[in-house]
């Protein structure tokens, strides 16, 4: 049959009484020696203490305090009762009362380590670190088996920035317990703060000698050496450790790599990095951070060779981590390996679709590859995940515009513009494409409004000036304004064939055929010729009465683009159709 709760509490109380009272004279023994109290009073004192201890264990401190106080009324010099009362007051943050009682306990029994420990804690809580230290000093110096409290004593000295005494205490700890990682590390920190580098290095070497296979201690020692411009000593230390511990020195390899890089030895730097990058146990984020820093300092050739190789090793070591594929793709994209970069980005998305930048990069690659169907597909997928990202609508609208899906382009671009209201530069880009899209839907007023809004933000945007002036010429509207825009564009971009063609067409539409002929010939002379250029040239020549020459240009246009509208009729009839 098991114990009842009451029996269990009585057992705990009995044990507590044995532990707490044993080191001191019992109430009965004290009163027997003095001969001043009757046996009944002794029983009362013990009864009150026992009852008080019961309530103390149950954390009913108010009742416990009353009962302990009654016990003191009978036996006022009992150290243990004062100790218990001090505990209660300390728990209630009444530190002054707690201090009074613990002092009385120590006066009555100066050999009880528990009394010293509580006294030290009370002094510490009161911010009296001097007396707290004095209490621990007295205890550890006079009472056996209290060396474990040297750690508290050292911490108090550290808090007071009394570093010399803290070091003395740490030396005592080492003498008792032997070399200790935390103790040696604390001493090293103290020496470093005091700029006693030689002593700090001695402590660091002590750690290395005690734990010869622990890489972190070697790294710490190297850091101290490097901070004191002892680069070669740090290099030797790291190199020796790496050679002696080939499977447990990857961080040391990274530090060596950084030292090589700073000295311009990229070959040595890469060699050490490659060893470290092959280790899957080395933190991937640390590798990525290092590789990102190296990318900045690498030449394009180094990035194409060494940078790509390191990224490949990263992927091999961490194939299931999306970030490894992302940085691999980033580097491939930077060096122009777009198909491989696209594949790496797609692999990262198989592992994690939450990285918005990856979707943007993939879409950018598809645009560079002129794969508009892929842009539409992936922008739609991305919008399901990030429906409030204006840039995704930009990609979607751009692809629809390129495929002449004008109505779909208008929808996407208007949505993106609404979501990007705080980004004026992006809003201007949306307006620019909306000018094209609305023109395609023949909503010319909205087209003009969009172009003009874009030019209000960026009046020197020549692509907008070119498109706006060209569409005005096609519509034969605002031709003087169109001519000014086209002239401004060509003036600042005299070798741009597209802009020259636009200007020639605006002049042609405005009836300025001789000027138009001069400009279209400049466009053709650039060598960047399309079928449209030759067709425009033929139209201009026709207006100038040079029909044979015009037909020749129309024939050239047909050779370059057999499906050009009206071109067959122009050639057959030797006549201009607009």
PAPAVO-494245 format. One record per residue (C-alpha): residue number from 1; residue in three letters; x, y, z. Coordinates in nm, 3 decimals. Layout:
! residues N
R   num   residuo        c1        c2        c3
R   NUM       ALA         X         Y         Z
...
! end
This chain:
! residues 578
R   num   residuo        c1        c2        c3
R     1       UNK     0.000     0.000     0.000
R     2       UNK     0.144     0.339    -0.100
R     3       UNK     0.206     0.637     0.123
R     4       UNK    -0.065     0.897     0.174
R     5       UNK     0.010     1.260     0.084
R     6       UNK     0.016     1.340     0.457
R     7       UNK     0.272     1.066     0.532
R     8       UNK     0.483     1.181     0.239
R     9       UNK     0.494     1.541     0.367
R    10       UNK     0.581     1.422     0.718
R    11       UNK     0.866     1.218     0.570
R    12       UNK     1.000     1.523     0.380
R    13       UNK     0.976     1.737     0.690
R    14       UNK     1.164     1.478     0.893
R    15       UNK     1.442     1.464     0.634
R    16       UNK     1.458     1.842     0.613
R    17       UNK     1.491     1.867     0.990
R    18       UNK     1.775     1.615     0.988
R    19       UNK     1.959     1.803     0.707
R    20       UNK     1.911     2.154     0.841
R    21       UNK     1.948     2.096     1.212
R    22       UNK     2.222     1.833     1.204
R    23       UNK     2.504     2.083     1.136
R    24       UNK     2.394     2.288     1.436
R    25       UNK     2.304     2.212     1.792
R    26       UNK     1.948     2.085     1.821
R    27       UNK     1.691     2.289     2.010
R    28       UNK     1.676     2.024     2.277
R    29       UNK     2.055     2.006     2.310
R    30       UNK     2.092     2.384     2.338
R    31       UNK     1.827     2.406     2.607
R    32       UNK     1.971     2.114     2.796
R    33       UNK     2.310     2.287     2.804
R    34       UNK     2.163     2.609     2.922
R    35       UNK     1.924     2.451     3.157
R    36       UNK     1.690     2.748     3.124
R    37       UNK     1.387     2.588     2.955
R    38       UNK     1.157     2.315     3.062
R    39       UNK     1.103     2.001     2.860
R    40       UNK     0.758     2.119     2.758
R    41       UNK     0.897     2.441     2.605
R    42       UNK     1.152     2.239     2.411
R    43       UNK     0.873     2.028     2.271
R    44       UNK     0.681     2.345     2.180
R    45       UNK     0.980     2.488     1.993
R    46       UNK     1.032     2.170     1.798
R    47       UNK     0.660     2.147     1.724
R    48       UNK     0.645     2.502     1.589
R    49       UNK     0.952     2.441     1.374
R    50       UNK     0.813     2.117     1.237
R    51       UNK     0.478     2.277     1.152
R    52       UNK     0.652     2.576     0.999
R    53       UNK     0.867     2.350     0.781
R    54       UNK     0.554     2.173     0.659
R    55       UNK     0.397     2.498     0.543
R    56       UNK     0.731     2.612     0.399
R    57       UNK     0.745     2.302     0.179
R    58       UNK     0.387     2.372     0.070
R    59       UNK     0.499     2.731    -0.012
R    60       UNK     0.251     2.879     0.235
R    61       UNK     0.515     3.122     0.353
R    62       UNK     0.286     3.342     0.560
R    63       UNK     0.186     3.053     0.793
R    64       UNK     0.540     2.917     0.794
R    65       UNK     0.678     3.256     0.903
R    66       UNK     0.434     3.277     1.194
R    67       UNK     0.526     2.930     1.315
R    68       UNK     0.902     2.986     1.275
R    69       UNK     0.870     3.306     1.473
R    70       UNK     0.689     3.119     1.753
R    71       UNK     0.973     2.867     1.755
R    72       UNK     1.220     3.157     1.797
R    73       UNK     1.017     3.296     2.084
R    74       UNK     1.097     2.976     2.268
R    75       UNK     1.453     2.926     2.135
R    76       UNK     1.575     3.272     2.016
R    77       UNK     1.931     3.164     1.931
R    78       UNK     1.850     2.879     1.692
R    79       UNK     2.048     2.938     1.372
R    80       UNK     1.840     2.710     1.153
R    81       UNK     1.516     2.891     1.232
R    82       UNK     1.678     3.227     1.148
R    83       UNK     1.797     3.071     0.820
R    84       UNK     1.444     2.958     0.733
R    85       UNK     1.301     3.301     0.813
R    86       UNK     1.572     3.462     0.599
R    87       UNK     1.470     3.232     0.313
R    88       UNK     1.108     3.343     0.342
R    89       UNK     1.194     3.713     0.346
R    90       UNK     1.430     3.669     0.049
R    91       UNK     1.158     3.492    -0.148
R    92       UNK     0.930     3.789    -0.078
R    93       UNK     1.202     4.039    -0.180
R    94       UNK     1.221     4.181     0.172
R    95       UNK     1.598     4.180     0.159
R    96       UNK     1.666     4.396     0.462
R    97       UNK     1.477     4.158     0.691
R    98       UNK     1.633     3.860     0.517
R    99       UNK     1.982     4.003     0.578
R   100       UNK     1.915     4.059     0.948
R   101       UNK     1.809     3.698     0.995
R   102       UNK     2.087     3.537     0.793
R   103       UNK     2.343     3.737     0.990
R   104       UNK     2.192     3.602     1.312
R   105       UNK     2.211     3.252     1.168
R   106       UNK     2.581     3.298     1.085
R   107       UNK     2.654     3.449     1.425
R   108       UNK     2.509     3.139     1.587
R   109       UNK     2.663     2.889     1.347
R   110       UNK     2.955     3.023     1.139
R   111       UNK     3.037     2.680     0.996
R   112       UNK     2.722     2.613     0.791
R   113       UNK     2.788     2.659     0.416
R   114       UNK     2.417     2.693     0.337
R   115       UNK     2.400     3.002     0.555
R   116       UNK     2.691     3.157     0.364
R   117       UNK     2.535     3.075     0.028
R   118       UNK     2.208     3.243     0.123
R   119       UNK     2.392     3.542     0.266
R   120       UNK     2.589     3.576    -0.057
R   121       UNK     2.271     3.560    -0.264
R   122       UNK     2.101     3.823    -0.046
R   123       UNK     2.397     4.062    -0.074
R   124       UNK     2.399     4.009    -0.450
R   125       UNK     2.026     4.077    -0.477
R   126       UNK     2.077     4.398    -0.279
R   127       UNK     2.357     4.506    -0.512
R   128       UNK     2.611     4.484    -0.231
R   129       UNK     2.872     4.298    -0.433
R   130       UNK     3.155     4.383    -0.197
R   131       UNK     2.993     4.198     0.093
R   132       UNK     2.871     3.924    -0.139
R   133       UNK     3.230     3.862    -0.246
R   134       UNK     3.350     3.880     0.113
R   135       UNK     3.090     3.621     0.214
R   136       UNK     3.195     3.376    -0.057
R   137       UNK     3.563     3.441     0.018
R   138       UNK     3.514     3.359     0.386
R   139       UNK     3.311     3.046     0.308
R   140       UNK     3.548     2.902     0.047
R   141       UNK     3.850     2.978     0.265
R   142       UNK     3.721     2.826     0.589
R   143       UNK     3.469     2.555     0.500
R   144       UNK     3.555     2.233     0.321
R   145       UNK     3.380     2.117     0.003
R   146       UNK     3.272     2.466    -0.101
R   147       UNK     3.503     2.509    -0.400
R   148       UNK     3.207     2.491    -0.638
R   149       UNK     3.105     2.836    -0.513
R   150       UNK     3.426     2.984    -0.649
R   151       UNK     3.242     3.019    -0.980
R   152       UNK     2.988     3.254    -0.815
R   153       UNK     3.272     3.446    -0.653
R   154       UNK     3.452     3.489    -0.985
R   155       UNK     3.129     3.603    -1.151
R   156       UNK     3.085     3.871    -0.883
R   157       UNK     3.437     4.002    -0.938
R   158       UNK     3.377     4.005    -1.314
R   159       UNK     3.058     4.203    -1.265
R   160       UNK     3.251     4.457    -1.059
R   161       UNK     3.523     4.460    -1.326
R   162       UNK     3.773     4.360    -1.062
R   163       UNK     3.962     4.150    -1.312
R   164       UNK     4.272     4.082    -1.104
R   165       UNK     4.069     3.919    -0.828
R   166       UNK     3.860     3.734    -1.084
R   167       UNK     4.178     3.585    -1.232
R   168       UNK     4.296     3.486    -0.883
R   169       UNK     3.970     3.303    -0.822
R   170       UNK     3.988     3.132    -1.163
R   171       UNK     4.341     3.017    -1.076
R   172       UNK     4.202     2.866    -0.755
R   173       UNK     3.933     2.689    -0.956
R   174       UNK     4.192     2.545    -1.196
R   175       UNK     4.406     2.432    -0.904
R   176       UNK     4.113     2.243    -0.758
R   177       UNK     3.940     2.111    -1.071
R   178       UNK     4.217     2.112    -1.329
R   179       UNK     4.195     2.277    -1.675
R   180       UNK     3.842     2.392    -1.751
R   181       UNK     3.719     2.526    -2.084
R   182       UNK     3.492     2.794    -1.939
R   183       UNK     3.751     2.910    -1.687
R   184       UNK     4.032     2.936    -1.939
R   185       UNK     3.803     3.116    -2.183
R   186       UNK     3.702     3.368    -1.918
R   187       UNK     4.064     3.432    -1.825
R   188       UNK     4.149     3.482    -2.190
R   189       UNK     3.867     3.734    -2.228
R   190       UNK     3.996     3.922    -1.924
R   191       UNK     4.348     3.937    -2.063
R   192       UNK     4.220     4.054    -2.398
R   193       UNK     4.013     4.329    -2.239
R   194       UNK     4.325     4.440    -2.052
R   195       UNK     4.525     4.419    -2.377
R   196       UNK     4.753     4.157    -2.220
R   197       UNK     4.783     3.967    -2.546
R   198       UNK     5.073     3.742    -2.446
R   199       UNK     4.881     3.614    -2.145
R   200       UNK     4.570     3.573    -2.358
R   201       UNK     4.769     3.365    -2.605
R   202       UNK     4.908     3.154    -2.322
R   203       UNK     4.554     3.075    -2.208
R   204       UNK     4.450     3.002    -2.564
R   205       UNK     4.741     2.763    -2.605
R   206       UNK     4.641     2.595    -2.280
R   207       UNK     4.300     2.525    -2.432
R   208       UNK     4.457     2.389    -2.749
R   209       UNK     4.691     2.164    -2.548
R   210       UNK     4.403     2.039    -2.334
R   211       UNK     4.164     1.987    -2.626
R   212       UNK     4.395     1.928    -2.927
R   213       UNK     4.113     1.817    -3.159
R   214       UNK     3.877     2.105    -3.082
R   215       UNK     3.883     2.333    -3.386
R   216       UNK     3.705     2.626    -3.220
R   217       UNK     3.996     2.683    -2.980
R   218       UNK     4.237     2.694    -3.272
R   219       UNK     4.011     2.944    -3.449
R   220       UNK     3.990     3.160    -3.136
R   221       UNK     4.368     3.157    -3.101
R   222       UNK     4.409     3.248    -3.467
R   223       UNK     4.167     3.537    -3.420
R   224       UNK     4.377     3.673    -3.133
R   225       UNK     4.690     3.641    -3.344
R   226       UNK     4.530     3.814    -3.640
R   227       UNK     4.400     4.098    -3.423
R   228       UNK     4.764     4.161    -3.325
R   229       UNK     4.890     4.153    -3.684
R   230       UNK     5.055     3.814    -3.635
R   231       UNK     4.919     3.684    -3.962
R   232       UNK     5.195     3.436    -4.037
R   233       UNK     5.171     3.276    -3.692
R   234       UNK     4.794     3.244    -3.737
R   235       UNK     4.847     3.087    -4.080
R   236       UNK     5.095     2.832    -3.942
R   237       UNK     4.861     2.745    -3.656
R   238       UNK     4.564     2.692    -3.888
R   239       UNK     4.766     2.505    -4.149
R   240       UNK     4.915     2.266    -3.892
R   241       UNK     4.575     2.196    -3.744
R   242       UNK     4.426     2.136    -4.089
R   243       UNK     4.701     1.892    -4.179
R   244       UNK     4.669     1.705    -3.848
R   245       UNK     4.289     1.703    -3.856
R   246       UNK     4.191     1.677    -4.225
R   247       UNK     3.832     1.577    -4.146
R   248       UNK     3.775     1.833    -3.873
R   249       UNK     3.924     2.155    -4.002
R   250       UNK     3.679     2.300    -4.250
R   251       UNK     3.636     2.633    -4.074
R   252       UNK     4.012     2.661    -4.049
R   253       UNK     4.026     2.607    -4.425
R   254       UNK     3.783     2.892    -4.474
R   255       UNK     3.996     3.126    -4.261
R   256       UNK     4.305     3.023    -4.454
R   257       UNK     4.115     3.088    -4.774
R   258       UNK     4.028     3.438    -4.658
R   259       UNK     4.391     3.507    -4.567
R   260       UNK     4.497     3.394    -4.914
R   261       UNK     4.233     3.611    -5.078
R   262       UNK     4.345     3.921    -4.888
R   263       UNK     4.701     3.861    -5.004
R   264       UNK     4.588     3.821    -5.364
R   265       UNK     4.649     3.447    -5.381
R   266       UNK     4.316     3.352    -5.539
R   267       UNK     4.443     3.010    -5.642
R   268       UNK     4.528     2.920    -5.282
R   269       UNK     4.205     3.076    -5.158
R   270       UNK     3.994     2.870    -5.399
R   271       UNK     4.183     2.549    -5.319
R   272       UNK     4.104     2.579    -4.949
R   273       UNK     3.747     2.678    -5.018
R   274       UNK     3.691     2.377    -5.241
R   275       UNK     3.797     2.142    -4.962
R   276       UNK     3.563     2.313    -4.717
R   277       UNK     3.273     2.331    -4.958
R   278       UNK     3.278     1.955    -5.011
R   279       UNK     3.196     1.895    -4.646
R   280       UNK     2.818     1.869    -4.596
R   281       UNK     2.853     1.914    -4.218
R   282       UNK     2.979     2.270    -4.258
R   283       UNK     2.692     2.517    -4.225
R   284       UNK     2.552     2.597    -4.569
R   285       UNK     2.458     2.953    -4.478
R   286       UNK     2.818     3.021    -4.381
R   287       UNK     2.931     2.885    -4.717
R   288       UNK     2.676     3.095    -4.903
R   289       UNK     2.785     3.409    -4.719
R   290       UNK     3.149     3.347    -4.805
R   291       UNK     3.072     3.270    -5.168
R   292       UNK     2.862     3.586    -5.193
R   293       UNK     3.155     3.791    -5.062
R   294       UNK     3.396     3.624    -5.304
R   295       UNK     3.170     3.703    -5.599
R   296       UNK     3.230     4.073    -5.543
R   297       UNK     3.609     4.044    -5.562
R   298       UNK     3.631     3.785    -5.840
R   299       UNK     3.710     3.889    -6.195
R   300       UNK     3.461     3.774    -6.461
R   301       UNK     3.700     3.498    -6.561
R   302       UNK     3.750     3.382    -6.200
R   303       UNK     3.376     3.387    -6.147
R   304       UNK     3.317     3.184    -6.463
R   305       UNK     3.567     2.919    -6.358
R   306       UNK     3.621     2.914    -5.983
R   307       UNK     3.293     3.073    -5.880
R   308       UNK     3.087     2.827    -6.080
R   309       UNK     3.298     2.535    -5.952
R   310       UNK     3.245     2.636    -5.589
R   311       UNK     2.873     2.672    -5.646
R   312       UNK     2.866     2.326    -5.803
R   313       UNK     3.039     2.182    -5.495
R   314       UNK     2.784     2.359    -5.278
R   315       UNK     2.499     2.193    -5.468
R   316       UNK     2.669     1.853    -5.447
R   317       UNK     2.712     1.884    -5.070
R   318       UNK     2.361     2.023    -5.010
R   319       UNK     2.139     1.895    -5.294
R   320       UNK     1.819     1.920    -5.092
R   321       UNK     1.868     2.282    -4.985
R   322       UNK     1.703     2.535    -5.214
R   323       UNK     1.952     2.810    -5.129
R   324       UNK     2.241     2.609    -5.272
R   325       UNK     2.068     2.590    -5.610
R   326       UNK     1.977     2.958    -5.594
R   327       UNK     2.331     3.089    -5.548
R   328       UNK     2.447     2.844    -5.817
R   329       UNK     2.184     2.988    -6.050
R   330       UNK     2.275     3.345    -5.953
R   331       UNK     2.637     3.289    -6.052
R   332       UNK     2.542     3.112    -6.374
R   333       UNK     2.312     3.400    -6.466
R   334       UNK     2.590     3.650    -6.393
R   335       UNK     2.834     3.473    -6.625
R   336       UNK     2.571     3.444    -6.898
R   337       UNK     2.495     3.073    -6.872
R   338       UNK     2.122     3.134    -6.896
R   339       UNK     1.995     2.783    -6.979
R   340       UNK     2.189     2.632    -6.686
R   341       UNK     2.084     2.917    -6.459
R   342       UNK     1.721     2.860    -6.552
R   343       UNK     1.749     2.488    -6.470
R   344       UNK     1.908     2.564    -6.133
R   345       UNK     1.637     2.813    -6.046
R   346       UNK     1.370     2.561    -6.144
R   347       UNK     1.536     2.301    -5.919
R   348       UNK     1.525     2.545    -5.629
R   349       UNK     1.153     2.595    -5.689
R   350       UNK     1.098     2.220    -5.668
R   351       UNK     1.240     2.242    -5.314
R   352       UNK     1.091     2.575    -5.208
R   353       UNK     0.853     2.803    -5.399
R   354       UNK     0.854     3.081    -5.141
R   355       UNK     1.151     3.279    -5.273
R   356       UNK     1.002     3.563    -5.476
R   357       UNK     1.337     3.671    -5.620
R   358       UNK     1.377     3.331    -5.784
R   359       UNK     1.051     3.373    -5.976
R   360       UNK     1.165     3.716    -6.092
R   361       UNK     1.500     3.582    -6.210
R   362       UNK     1.340     3.297    -6.401
R   363       UNK     1.102     3.538    -6.573
R   364       UNK     1.390     3.768    -6.659
R   365       UNK     1.579     3.478    -6.819
R   366       UNK     1.276     3.378    -7.025
R   367       UNK     1.246     3.737    -7.148
R   368       UNK     1.615     3.742    -7.243
R   369       UNK     1.557     3.416    -7.431
R   370       UNK     1.249     3.565    -7.598
R   371       UNK     1.030     3.283    -7.464
R   372       UNK     0.709     3.476    -7.414
R   373       UNK     0.490     3.170    -7.371
R   374       UNK     0.709     3.063    -7.078
R   375       UNK     0.690     3.414    -6.934
R   376       UNK     0.311     3.395    -6.942
R   377       UNK     0.303     3.046    -6.788
R   378       UNK     0.542     3.119    -6.503
R   379       UNK     0.409     3.467    -6.430
R   380       UNK     0.062     3.313    -6.392
R   381       UNK     0.202     3.051    -6.152
R   382       UNK     0.390     3.315    -5.956
R   383       UNK     0.082     3.535    -5.928
R   384       UNK    -0.101     3.251    -5.758
R   385       UNK     0.163     3.264    -5.484
R   386       UNK     0.229     3.640    -5.484
R   387       UNK    -0.091     3.807    -5.606
R   388       UNK     0.008     4.149    -5.472
R   389       UNK     0.347     4.180    -5.642
R   390       UNK     0.330     4.446    -5.910
R   391       UNK     0.645     4.331    -6.087
R   392       UNK     0.483     3.997    -6.175
R   393       UNK     0.207     4.184    -6.357
R   394       UNK     0.482     4.375    -6.535
R   395       UNK     0.627     4.050    -6.674
R   396       UNK     0.283     3.918    -6.760
R   397       UNK     0.180     4.242    -6.930
R   398       UNK     0.507     4.263    -7.120
R   399       UNK     0.469     3.910    -7.258
R   400       UNK     0.107     3.968    -7.357
R   401       UNK     0.207     4.291    -7.528
R   402       UNK     0.482     4.115    -7.721
R   403       UNK     0.233     3.850    -7.833
R   404       UNK    -0.012     4.126    -7.930
R   405       UNK    -0.264     4.008    -7.670
R   406       UNK    -0.349     4.372    -7.614
R   407       UNK    -0.658     4.333    -7.399
R   408       UNK    -0.483     4.087    -7.166
R   409       UNK    -0.184     4.319    -7.155
R   410       UNK    -0.402     4.614    -7.055
R   411       UNK    -0.555     4.415    -6.769
R   412       UNK    -0.219     4.295    -6.631
R   413       UNK    -0.050     4.635    -6.667
R   414       UNK    -0.333     4.823    -6.499
R   415       UNK    -0.328     4.575    -6.210
R   416       UNK     0.045     4.608    -6.173
R   417       UNK     0.030     4.985    -6.189
R   418       UNK    -0.231     4.993    -5.913
R   419       UNK    -0.018     4.772    -5.689
R   420       UNK     0.299     4.972    -5.757
R   421       UNK     0.173     5.320    -5.674
R   422       UNK     0.455     5.384    -5.428
R   423       UNK     0.723     5.298    -5.687
R   424       UNK     0.710     5.590    -5.929
R   425       UNK     0.976     5.445    -6.158
R   426       UNK     0.781     5.122    -6.198
R   427       UNK     0.458     5.316    -6.248
R   428       UNK     0.626     5.504    -6.532
R   429       UNK     0.730     5.172    -6.691
R   430       UNK     0.370     5.051    -6.666
R   431       UNK     0.247     5.371    -6.829
R   432       UNK     0.495     5.328    -7.111
R   433       UNK     0.366     4.981    -7.194
R   434       UNK     0.006     5.087    -7.141
R   435       UNK     0.060     5.344    -7.414
R   436       UNK     0.151     5.058    -7.648
R   437       UNK    -0.128     4.829    -7.524
R   438       UNK    -0.405     5.088    -7.546
R   439       UNK    -0.285     5.179    -7.893
R   440       UNK    -0.322     4.812    -7.983
R   441       UNK    -0.683     4.812    -7.859
R   442       UNK    -0.738     5.140    -8.050
R   443       UNK    -0.818     5.325    -7.728
R   444       UNK    -0.608     5.614    -7.848
R   445       UNK    -0.705     5.870    -7.585
R   446       UNK    -0.599     5.631    -7.309
R   447       UNK    -0.284     5.551    -7.504
R   448       UNK    -0.187     5.918    -7.529
R   449       UNK    -0.266     5.974    -7.163
R   450       UNK    -0.044     5.682    -7.059
R   451       UNK     0.247     5.800    -7.275
R   452       UNK     0.221     6.153    -7.144
R   453       UNK     0.211     6.033    -6.783
R   454       UNK     0.525     5.830    -6.846
R   455       UNK     0.699     6.130    -7.003
R   456       UNK     0.598     6.354    -6.714
R   457       UNK     0.804     6.127    -6.489
R   458       UNK     1.090     6.074    -6.735
R   459       UNK     1.090     6.330    -7.020
R   460       UNK     1.419     6.192    -7.153
R   461       UNK     1.292     5.838    -7.202
R   462       UNK     1.369     5.795    -7.570
R   463       UNK     1.193     5.460    -7.608
R   464       UNK     0.867     5.625    -7.502
R   465       UNK     0.930     5.928    -7.722
R   466       UNK     0.996     5.696    -8.016
R   467       UNK     0.686     5.480    -7.971
R   468       UNK     0.454     5.771    -7.899
R   469       UNK     0.569     5.969    -8.202
R   470       UNK     0.546     5.663    -8.430
R   471       UNK     0.189     5.580    -8.330
R   472       UNK     0.086     5.943    -8.370
R   473       UNK     0.230     5.933    -8.722
R   474       UNK     0.040     5.614    -8.802
R   475       UNK    -0.279     5.786    -8.687
R   476       UNK    -0.177     6.113    -8.859
R   477       UNK    -0.248     6.304    -8.540
R   478       UNK    -0.047     6.573    -8.357
R   479       UNK     0.218     6.548    -8.627
R   480       UNK     0.408     6.859    -8.523
R   481       UNK     0.432     6.724    -8.167
R   482       UNK     0.531     6.382    -8.302
R   483       UNK     0.806     6.540    -8.515
R   484       UNK     0.949     6.725    -8.216
R   485       UNK     0.961     6.406    -8.010
R   486       UNK     1.120     6.206    -8.291
R   487       UNK     1.375     6.479    -8.364
R   488       UNK     1.473     6.497    -7.997
R   489       UNK     1.514     6.122    -7.987
R   490       UNK     1.739     6.108    -8.294
R   491       UNK     1.944     6.407    -8.182
R   492       UNK     2.046     6.220    -7.870
R   493       UNK     2.067     5.878    -8.038
R   494       UNK     2.204     5.952    -8.386
R   495       UNK     2.308     5.592    -8.460
R   496       UNK     1.993     5.416    -8.348
R   497       UNK     1.837     5.265    -8.660
R   498       UNK     1.491     5.220    -8.509
R   499       UNK     1.474     5.579    -8.391
R   500       UNK     1.596     5.703    -8.731
R   501       UNK     1.325     5.500    -8.907
R   502       UNK     1.058     5.645    -8.679
R   503       UNK     1.178     6.000    -8.743
R   504       UNK     1.180     5.937    -9.119
R   505       UNK     0.826     5.805    -9.105
R   506       UNK     0.703     6.102    -8.901
R   507       UNK     0.861     6.337    -9.158
R   508       UNK     0.704     6.136    -9.438
R   509       UNK     0.360     6.155    -9.276
R   510       UNK     0.409     6.529    -9.230
R   511       UNK     0.483     6.566    -9.603
R   512       UNK     0.854     6.636    -9.564
R   513       UNK     0.970     6.376    -9.816
R   514       UNK     1.320     6.503    -9.892
R   515       UNK     1.406     6.525    -9.524
R   516       UNK     1.249     6.183    -9.472
R   517       UNK     1.465     6.034    -9.751
R   518       UNK     1.780     6.165    -9.592
R   519       UNK     1.692     6.020    -9.252
R   520       UNK     1.578     5.677    -9.380
R   521       UNK     1.904     5.643    -9.572
R   522       UNK     2.092     5.708    -9.248
R   523       UNK     1.888     5.433    -9.086
R   524       UNK     1.968     5.185    -9.364
R   525       UNK     2.335     5.278    -9.356
R   526       UNK     2.362     5.166    -8.995
R   527       UNK     2.338     4.808    -9.123
R   528       UNK     2.065     4.718    -8.872
R   529       UNK     1.798     4.690    -9.141
R   530       UNK     1.450     4.536    -9.127
R   531       UNK     1.185     4.488    -9.399
R   532       UNK     0.997     4.789    -9.260
R   533       UNK     1.294     5.018    -9.332
R   534       UNK     1.299     4.922    -9.701
R   535       UNK     0.922     4.950    -9.730
R   536       UNK     0.930     5.296    -9.574
R   537       UNK     1.218     5.391    -9.803
R   538       UNK     1.015     5.277   -10.104
R   539       UNK     0.711     5.479    -9.988
R   540       UNK     0.927     5.790    -9.951
R   541       UNK     1.087     5.743   -10.293
R   542       UNK     0.744     5.700   -10.449
R   543       UNK     0.632     6.033   -10.305
R   544       UNK     0.942     6.187   -10.455
R   545       UNK     0.849     6.049   -10.797
R   546       UNK     1.120     5.784   -10.807
R   547       UNK     0.887     5.492   -10.887
R   548       UNK     1.148     5.246   -11.018
R   549       UNK     1.366     5.301   -10.714
R   550       UNK     1.060     5.270   -10.491
R   551       UNK     0.968     4.931   -10.644
R   552       UNK     1.320     4.804   -10.586
R   553       UNK     1.295     4.892   -10.216
R   554       UNK     0.953     4.726   -10.190
R   555       UNK     1.100     4.413   -10.348
R   556       UNK     1.379     4.411   -10.090
R   557       UNK     1.118     4.443    -9.818
R   558       UNK     0.927     4.146    -9.961
R   559       UNK     1.243     3.934    -9.965
R   560       UNK     1.296     4.004    -9.597
R   561       UNK     0.930     3.965    -9.500
R   562       UNK     0.708     3.797    -9.762
R   563       UNK     0.398     3.841    -9.546
R   564       UNK     0.418     4.219    -9.526
R   565       UNK     0.072     4.371    -9.573
R   566       UNK     0.009     4.543    -9.913
R   567       UNK     0.365     4.481   -10.030
R   568       UNK     0.259     4.253   -10.318
R   569       UNK     0.000     4.503   -10.433
R   570       UNK     0.250     4.789   -10.421
R   571       UNK     0.494     4.595   -10.635
R   572       UNK     0.235     4.468   -10.883
R   573       UNK     0.064     4.803   -10.933
R   574       UNK     0.382     5.010   -10.890
R   575       UNK     0.173     5.230   -10.670
R   576       UNK     0.170     5.341   -10.307
R   577       UNK    -0.113     5.207   -10.092
R   578       UNK    -0.145     5.338    -9.739
! end
